[in-house]
Amino acid sequence: MDQGDTDMGQEDTDIRASVTDKRPRDTRRRGAVVAALMLAMALAALDSTIVSTAVPQIVGDLGGFSYFSWLFSGYLLAVTVTLPVYGKLSDTFGRKPVLIVGAALFLLGSLLCAVAWNMPALIAFRIVQGLGGGALQGTVQTLAADLYPLKDRPKIQSKLSTVWAVSAVAGPGIGGLLAAYAGWRWIFLVNLPVGAVALWLIVRYLHEPARELVRRPRIDWAGALAVFACGGVLITALVQGGVAWPWLSAPSITLFATGLALVGVVVLVERRAAEPIIPGWVWRRRTIAAVNLALGALGLLMVAPTVFLPTYAQSVLGLAPVAAGFVLSVWTLTWPVSAALSQHVYRRIGFRNTSMIGIGTATLILFAFPFLPYPGAAWQPTLLMLLLGAALGLFQLPLIVGVQSTVGWSERGTTTASVLFCRQTGQTIGASVFGAIANGVLAARLGGASDLDAVTRGLDAGAVPEATRRAVADAVHAVYLGAGGAAALAFLVLLFMAPRRFPVLKE
């Protein structure tokens, strides 16, 4: 063997050694990024549940009981209306800068919330938190698809689903403990070390491949402002309608009319924009449009258990608050498990058919709720919630994985953001619509101005009168029928709009 052959052999050995050394580094790097994504998702997921149990302490310290609901509404508003903006920015400039800015904004908002001196200041700082939360939610889901090929995406998605499940169960308990023993301000301060670790991992380990820009990116600031204004006005009208003012009052009508006018402005601005925040192809492509509508219906139907089931469990079944929370939380046990196993189904029968099985089953479960015996036993709604979680896990994950697989890197952020935006909007609409339905049934059964809020406040006073128990049961039954209708609508959307086989791109 001459010297050339020896050199070539050594070079080949060096290359194999380099590849061998590189694989563990890549695995460690991706593991660190996944840990960062889970921490970031935990921040966003916990925020919606951890604050709720500390409201009495917050109001007792700062006052402002008449508008404390904006602690939640302001955050929801900021998250929802910024999702499309962050989605487009992540497609233009990359996921890493958007995620860093979002995490920094969220942590800044958390710090400001911890030092708030009155309720208006706390609400304003919650909105700052929400401006960062929109980037966390959308960009984390987009990066999950970037990091893993199609066959491995259920792994990361099931991990993120588990984060949401654990947050839903643990959030109220953590919030209650911190408010009782450390002070409500610590609810926001605990975000800082967790967020700092996530931010460091992202900066240190997330390395996106360099992508050549064909032309200088043009940011559609006019479109972003129009989307923010339109979404803000309409969500304010939905959140406050029937609460701060009657639905047919002058403020409600004015807000809805202004919101509809702004919809026209958004359409006009986006048609003329070179790089629109909400591009027309999001709704022109059958797959994306169908998934958007189906997950919008998911957001709508999720309101029934999350908002109304705890009151039903306490007033109708007579359970203590902790036991009532357990009845609700059991669906977070089966949801991530079903989502993780859904890959074995959709690889055989496709994304659409798997989701149709899930939402079809969920429709039957929701319609079955009103047929539970009165007053019934706690295990009956608990069993239905276990089944509902399994059905919705089979429904949601295939749609998210499927729709992300139909677009390339440059469109994935916008697509993911549109899906999450529709789901968030569905939840907002559901809270308003189902709240009106429940209050209408209660008023019809009990007479006068009875509403669910009055019943909830009355739970602390002792035993609930029999007439009130039956009225609450009828109200919640009506809400579940409406949720079943939303699930049936999602089934029909998938049946008639979604293609039988999603046009998955080759990787």
C-alpha positions, 0 to 999 in steps of 0.5 A, a space after each residue: 500500500 503506497 502513501 496515498 492509499 494510507 492517507 486516503 484511509 486515514 482521511 476516511 477514518 477521520 471522517 467516520 470519527 467526525 460523524 460519530 462524534 457529531 451525532 452525540 453533540 447533535 442529540 445533546 443539542 436537540 435535547 437541550 432545545 426540547 427542554 427549553 421549548 418545554 420550559 417555555 411552554 410551561 410558562 405559557 400554560 401555567 400562566 392561565 391557571 396559576 393566577 386564578 386561585 390567587 384572585 382573592 388575595 390580589 383583590 384584597 391587596 390592590 382592590 379593583 374587584 369590579 374589573 379584575 376579570 381583565 387580569 385574564 381577558 387582557 392576557 388572552 387578548 394580547 396572546 390571541 391578536 399577536 399570534 399571526 404577527 409572530 407567525 409571519 415574523 418567524 417565517 421572515 427572520 427565523 424562529 430563534 430571534 422571535 422566541 428570544 424576544 417573546 421570552 424576554 417580553 414575557 419575563 419583563 411582564 412577569 417582573 412588572 406584575 410582581 411590583 404592580 401597585 394597583 389593579 390597572 397597573 397589574 392589568 397593563 403588565 399582564 398585557 405585556 406578559 401576553 405580548 410575549 406569550 403569543 410568541 411563546 405559544 406559536 413559535 414553540 409549536 413551529 420549532 417542534 415541527 422544525 426539529 423533528 421529521 414527520 415520523 418523529 413529530 408525535 414524540 415532541 408534540 406529546 411532550 408538549 401536550 403533557 406539559 399542558 396537562 401537568 400545568 392544568 392540574 398543578 397550576 391552581 394548586 401552585 397558585 394557591 400555595 404561593 398566594 397563601 404562604 409566600 404572597 401573590 407576587 411570587 406567582 409572577 416572580 417564579 417565572 423569572 428563574 424558569 424563563 431565564 433557564 429556557 432563554 439561556 438554553 435557546 441562546 446557547 443551543 438553538 442554531 438555525 441553518 442559514 437561509 439565503 434571502 432572495 430579497 430584503 424582507 419587508 415587514 407589513 407593519 400596517 397589516 400588523 397594526 390592523 390585525 391587532 386593532 381588529 382582534 382587540 376590538 372584537 375580542 373585547 366585545 366578546 369578553 365583556 359583552 353580557 358581563 360589563 354591559 348587556 349584549 344589546 347595549 350601546 357599548 356592545 353594538 359600537 364595539 362589534 360595528 367597529 370590529 366589523 369595519 376593521 375586518 374590512 380594513 384588514 382585508 384591504 390592507 392585506 390585499 395590497 401588502 407585498 408580504 401580508 401578515 395574514 396571507 390569502 393562501 392560509 384560507 385558499 388552501 383546503 387543508 389549512 382552511 379545514 384545519 383552522 375551522 376544525 380547531 376553531 370548533 375545538 376551542 369552542 367546545 373546550 369551554 363546556 368542561 373547563 368553565 362549566 363542569 367545576 360549577 356543576 360538580 360543586 352545585 349539582 353533585 355536592 363535591 368540594 372544590 378540590 374534588 370538583 377540580 379532579 373531575 375536570 383534570 382527569 381528561 388531562 391524563 388521557 389526552 396526551 396518551 391518546 395524542 402520543 398513540 395517534 401516530 399508529 392510527 394516522 400512519 395507517 388511515 391518514 390524518 383526516 380519518 384519524 381526526 374524524 374518528 376522534 371528533 366523532 367520538 367526542 361528539 357522542 360523549 358530549 351529547 351523552 352528558 345531558 343524559 346523566 342521571 340527576 343528581 348522579 354520582 361523581 364517577 359518571 362525569 369523571 368517566 366521560 371526561 376520561 373518554 373525552 380527553 382520549 377522543 380529543 387527543 386523537 383529534 387534535 394532534 393528527 391535524 397539527 402534525 398533518 397541516 405542518 407537514 403540508 408546508 415548507 419552512 418559510 410558511 410553517 410559522 404562519 400556518 401554525 400561528 393561524 391554527 392556534 389563532 383560530 383555536 384561541 378565537 374559538 375559546 373566546 367565542 365559546 366563553 361568550 356564547 355558552 355563558 349567555 346560554 347558561 345564564 339564559 337557562 338559569 334565568 328561565 328556570 329561576 326567574 329574575 336576573 339569576 346567572 351562573 356567577 351568582 350561583 358560583 358565589 352562593 356555593 360558599 354560603 352553604 347548601 345549594 337549594 334544590 331548585 338551584 341545583 336543578 337549574 344549574 344541571 339544566 344550564 350545563 346540559 344546554 351548554 354540553 349540547 352546544 359543545 356537541 354541536 360544535 364537535 359535529 360541525 368540526 366533523 362535517 368540516 373535515 368530511 366535506 372540506 379536508 382532502 382525504 389525504 393531506 398533501 404532505 411535502 417530501 422532507 
